[in-house]
Amino acid sequence: MMTGKRWIALGLAAFLLVVSVVFQMVASVFTTDLEALLNTNKKPFEEVTIESGASGNKIAVLELNGVIQDTGGGSVLNAASYQHDRFLKMIEAAGEDRQTDGLIIRVNSPGGGVVESAEIHDKIVDLKKKYDKPVYISMGNTAASGGYYISAPADKIVAHPATLTGSIGVIMESINVAELADEFGIDVNTIKSGEFKDIMSPTKKMTDKERQILQTMVDELYGEFVNVIVEGRDMDEQKVRELGDGRVYTGTQAKNNGLVDSLGNLEDTIEMMKDDHNLDDATIVEYKTGQNFSQLIGMTTSKLIGRDDEISGVLDLIRDSSGPRAMYLYAE
C-alpha cells in the first residue's frame, strides 16, 4: 500500500525527472554560450600544485574514485558521479604534457564496467608506449576487480596494508521476479525475434541453455582479465588463475602473493617515483575535474532533497536505465 511518504517520494522523483529532461533540452541549445559566459567548463580539468619543486621536473597525480562506469555525466540526476570521459582525457593530457615526467593514479574503486575498465587500461598502456613515462598506482581503501584491472599495467603498484584489492573476476547479475509476478497476477507478454532475445529477463526463469551462453561470455571476459595481469605483472597464468577466484586480499596479502609491489600511502608512492626516476625536488600537481553548469545544478538539487532512502531508491531506478551486464566489480 502506498503511504503518504511514498507518494511524496514518487512525486518528487517524477518532478526531478521532468526538470532533468527539460534542462537537458534547453542546455543542448544554450550550454555552449552559457558555459563560456560562466567560464566553468573551459577544459575538463584544472592543474593544482600540491608540492612546489625547483628542479623543473613534474609528477602528475590523478584520482579515480567510485564505480568505473560511464554514466554520461551530463544529467542533473548523476552530476556527482565518476566522469569517465574526463578521466580518459586527463590520462591523455598527462602523456601529451612535455613537462610531466611521471603519472601517479590514486585508485579508490571497487571496479565497474568491463568496457570502461578496459578503456582506462588501454590508455595507460598507450601512454607508457607512446611517451615512455612511468605510471605508478597508489591504492586507497579499495582497488578491487576493475580497480585492479586498470592497475595491472602500471610500472609499480603501491597499496596500504589495509587496502582491499584483488576480487579478480567477472560478475553478471539479474533479478528474477517471475514468481512475484505470478503471485500478483501479472502476465507479461513478450514478442521476440529469436529464442534468446529475452535472455536474463526478470520476468522468466533462466533456462540451462541460457545460463550456459552467459557463462561462456563470463569465462571469455575472465580470460581477458587474466591475460591483462599476466602481461602487466609478468606473472604465470596458472598462478593468476589460482589467485583470481574472486576473493579480496588485504594490501599485505597482495604484497606477499605478488599482486602489488610495495606497501605505503600516496606520499610514499610519490617518493618512490622520485627515487626510482631521479625526479628529486619535482613539482607535484593534481588534476582536478571542474564542474560545469549542469553539475552545479545537480549538486544543489542533491543538497535540497537530502539523503532520504526512499527518494534515493526511486532516483536510482530512474538513473539506472541499462539492463544487466557483465562487470569487473567487487560486490560487497
N, C-alpha and C positions, 0 to 999 in steps of 0.2 A: 504494500500500500504506500502510495506517495505521501510523505509528510510535507508539512509546510516548508520545512527547511530544504527538502529535496527539490520542491518546486522552485524555490528561490535560486538554488544552485543551478538547476537546469536552465532557468530563465536567464540568469547572469551569463552562463556559458554560451547560450544561443545569442545573446546580445553581443558578447565579445567576438563571436564568430562573424556576425554580420559586420561589426565595426572593422574587423581584420580584413574581410573581403573588400569592403568599400575603401578602406585605407590603401590597400594594395592597388586597386584600380586607379585611385587618384594619384598614388605615388608613381605608378608607371608613366604618368604624364608629366608630373611636376618634380619628381625626385632629383633629376639632374640639376635643374636650376636652383631648387631649394637647398640641396646639399652644397652647391657651390657658394650660395649665399652664406650658409652657416659654417662652411669650411669644416664639416665634421667627417668627411669621407675622402679627404684628399689622397690618401693612399691606404692600403689595407692594414698598415701597422705604423707605429712610431718607434724610433730607436731611443731608448732611455739608458743613459750611462749610470751604472751601479757601482763602478770602481774605475777611477781615473788612473791612467798609466802614462809614462813618459817615453816609452820605447818605440812607439809608432805601431806596435802590434795590437791586434784586436781580436777578442773572442766574443762570439755572439751566443746568447742564451735564449732558447725558445721554450715556452711552457706548453705542454699538452695536458689539459685537464678534462676529465669527464669521458663519456662514452664516445668512441670514434665512430661517428655516424653523420652522414651528410643530410642535415635537416633542411637545407636550403638557406637558412639563416636570415631570411628577409621578412618573416611573418611576425606580427605583433605577439603571437602566442608562443613563439620559440626564440624570442630575442636574446635570451641569456644563454642559449645552448652553444656547444662547441661549434666553431666555424671552420668547417673542413676546407673549403676553397681558400680561405685566408691563410690557414696553416700551411697548405701546399705552397702558396705564394711566398710565405716567409722563408721556407726552406730554399726556394729558388733564389730569393734575394740574398740570402747568406752566401750562396755559391757565387753569384754574379758580382758581389761586392769585393773588389780587389783588395780593399783594406782589411777584410775579415780573414783571419788566418786559421780559424777553427770554429767548430759549431758544437754546442752542448745542448741536448734536448732533455729537459726535465719532464719525465713521464709520470703522471699520476692518473692512471686509467685502467679500468677492468677489461679493456678491449672494445670491440664493437663490430661493425660491418666487415665482411670479408673483403669486399672491393675497396672500401676506404682504407683498411689496414694495408692492403697490397699497394695502393697508390702512394701512401707515405713511405713504405719500404722501398719502392722503386725510385722515389725522389731522392732518398738518402743514398742509394746505390749510385744513381746518376751523378749526384753531387761529388761523391768520392772519386768516381772515374773521370769526370769532366774537369774538375777543378783541383783534384789532388789535395783536398783539405781533410784534416782529421775530424771525425764525428764521434763524440762521446755521449753516452746515455747516463743520466743521473735519475735513478728510480726513487719515487716518493713513497707514499703509503702503499700504493698498489700499482703494479705494472704487469698485469696478468693477461693471458690469452693474446688478443690483438695488441695489447700493450707490450708484450714480449716479442711478438711477431715483428713489430716495427723496430725493436731494439736489436734484433739479431745481427744485422749487417754493420753495426757500429764497430769502431776500432777498439773501444773499451766500454764495458758496461759496469757501472758502479751502483750498488744497492745499499740501502740502510740495512743493518742486521734484522730489523723487524719488518722490512718490506715484504709484501705478499706478491709473489711472482709465479711464473710457471703457468699452470692451467692451460697447457698445450693441447689444443684440440678444437673441435668444431661442435657446435650445438645448433639444433633446429627444433623449434617447439611450436605447437599449436594447441588451442583449447578445443575440446570436443564437448558440445552441448546437445548432442543428439537425444540422449535420454531426458534431459531437462526440457527440450522442445516437445518431446512426446508427452511428458507429464502435464504440460500446459496446453496440449492440443494444438501445437504449432506445426503446420505442414509446410515444408519447404519444397517448392517446385523448381527443379533445375533443368534447363535446356542446354545441352553441351554438344560440341562438335566431335569430341573424342572421349575414349574411356577414362583417361586420366586428367581431363581438363579441370576437374574439381578436386584434384588431389590436395589433401590437407584441409578440406572444407570442414569447418567446425560443426556442421550440421549432419555429418555422416561418419560412421565408424571407418577407420582406416583398414584397408584390406592388406593381406600379407604381401601381395604383389606391389601395392603402393609403397609399403614400408621398405621393400627390397629396393625399389627405384630410388627412394630418398636416401637409404643407407649407402647406396653406390655413390651418390653425389657427395655425401658427407665424407666417405672414405677417400674420394678423389681430392677434396679440399684439405683433408687431414694430411694426405701425402704431400701436398704443396707446402703446408706448414712445416712438415718435417724437412723437406728439401731446403727451405729458407734457413733453418737452423743449421743443417749440415754444411751448407755453403758459407753462411755468415759466421758461424762459430768454429768451423773446421772440425766438426765432431763426427764420430762414427754413427752411421744411420741407425744401427741396432741400439746403440746407447740412447740416441734421441727418442726412439720409439719406446724404450723402457721408461725413460723419464716422462714421456709425453702421454700419460694415461689420464690426463685431465686434472690431476691433483695440483694443489698450490704448494709452493715452497716458501719458507722464510728466506730473507736475504742471505743469512748464514748458510742455510742448507743449499741454496743456489750457488753460493761460492764454492762449497765443498763438492758439488756434483758437476761443476764446470759451466753452469748456465750464466753466471756472471763472473767478472774478473776480479773485482775488488769491493771492499766494504767502505762506506763513507757517505757523506751528505753532499749537497750541491757545492759547498765551499771546497770540500776535499776534491771533488771532481775537477773544479776549476784549477786547483793547484796541481793536480796530476797532469792536466793538459799543458800547463805552463812548463812543468819539469820535463815532460816527455818530448816536447817540441820546441824547446828553447824560446818560450814566449814570456820570459820574465818581464815583470813590470808592464804587462799588456793591459790595455783598456778593456774592461768588461762591459758589454752592452746587453740590454734585454729588449727583445722585440715584443711590444705590447700592442694588441689589437685595439683600434679605436672603435668608437660607437657611432654608427650612422643615425639618422633621424628616426628611422623605424625602430631601431633597438632602444633608443632613449624612451620612445613612447611605450615600448613593451615593458621596460623595466619599471616605468611609472605605473603602468597597469598592474603589474605583479605586486607592487607595494600596496596599491589601493585595495586589491581583493584579498591580500593576506595569503596564509598557507592552509586554509580550510581543506581538510582531507577530501570531503565530498566534492567540493568545487574542483580541486586538483584532479580528482579521478575523472570527472567529466571532461576537463580540458585535455587530459591525456588521451582519452578516447577520440576526441576531435583531432588532436595533433597527430596521433599515430594512425594514419590512413593506409599505410602499407601492409601487405599481407605477411604471413610467416616467411622467414628467410634464414639461410644459414648464417651463423655469426661466429666470429672468434671472440667469445665473450665469457668472462668468469661470472657465473650466476650464483650469487651468494644465497 
